[in-house]
């Protein structure tokens, strides 16, 4: 992973960690359910962004390398990994 992206992802994950702690506090304080759900959706959206950027980086570097310099087995491995990850996302 590119150093700049890594730094950005770690910062984003730190903010997400804070959001999750905030949701826990909201539940402890018995805050209004819709407010809790709204915050949970915000956490999911933030995690989706991390996932999207990580996937993009993987495609641009790892997968591209396997397709340009790798063997047939390397290419198939990358395809199988992506299919597994994308399939597990639908569950």
C-alpha positions in Angstrom: 0.0 0.0 0.0 1.2 3.4 -0.9 2.6 5.3 2.1 0.2 8.3 1.6 -2.8 6.0 1.3 -1.7 4.0 4.3 -1.5 7.2 6.4 -4.9 8.4 5.2 -6.5 5.0 5.8 -5.1 4.8 9.4 -6.4 8.3 10.1 -9.8 7.4 8.7 -9.9 4.2 10.8 -9.1 6.2 13.9 -12.0 8.5 13.2 -14.2 5.5 12.6 -13.1 4.0 15.9 -14.2 7.2 17.6 -17.5 7.1 15.9 -18.1 3.5 17.1 -17.3 4.5 20.7 -19.8 7.4 20.2 -22.4 4.9 19.1 -21.7 2.8 22.2 -22.1 5.9 24.4 -25.4 6.7 22.7 -26.7 3.2 23.4 -25.5 3.4 27.1 -27.3 6.8 27.4 -30.4 5.3 25.8 -30.5 7.9 23.0 -33.3 8.0 20.5 -33.1 5.0 18.2 -33.2 6.9 15.0 -30.2 9.0 16.1 -28.3 5.7 16.9 -29.2 4.2 13.6 -28.1 7.4 11.8 -24.7 7.2 13.4 -24.4 3.5 12.6 -25.1 4.3 8.9 -22.3 6.9 9.1 -19.9 4.4 10.4 -20.8 1.9 7.6 -20.4 4.6 5.0 -16.9 5.5 6.4 -15.9 1.8 6.4 -17.2 1.4 2.9 -14.9 4.3 1.8 -11.9 2.5 3.4 -12.9 -0.7 1.6 -13.3 1.1 -1.7 -9.9 2.8 -1.5 -8.2 -0.5 -0.4 -9.8 -2.4 -3.2 -8.8 0.3 -5.7 -5.2 0.2 -4.4 -5.2 -3.6 -4.6 -6.5 -3.5 -8.2 -4.0 -0.9 -9.3 -1.0 -2.6 -7.7 -1.3 -6.2 -6.8 -3.7 -7.3 -9.5 -2.1 -5.2 -12.2 1.3 -6.7 -11.3 -0.1 -10.2 -11.5 -1.6 -9.5 -14.9 1.6 -7.9 -16.3 4.3 -9.9 -14.7 2.7 -12.9 -13.1 2.0 -16.4 -14.2 -1.3 -17.8 -15.3 -1.6 -19.2 -11.7 -0.9 -15.7 -10.2 -3.6 -14.1 -12.3 -6.1 -16.8 -11.5 -5.3 -16.5 -7.8 -6.0 -12.7 -7.9 -9.3 -13.3 -9.8 -10.4 -16.0 -7.2 -9.5 -13.7 -4.3 -11.5 -10.8 -5.7 -14.5 -13.1 -6.5 -14.5 -14.4 -2.9 -14.3 -11.0 -1.4 -17.0 -9.6 -3.6 -19.2 -12.6 -3.0 -18.8 -12.4 0.8 -19.9 -8.8 0.6 -23.3 -9.7 -0.7 -24.0 -12.0 2.2 
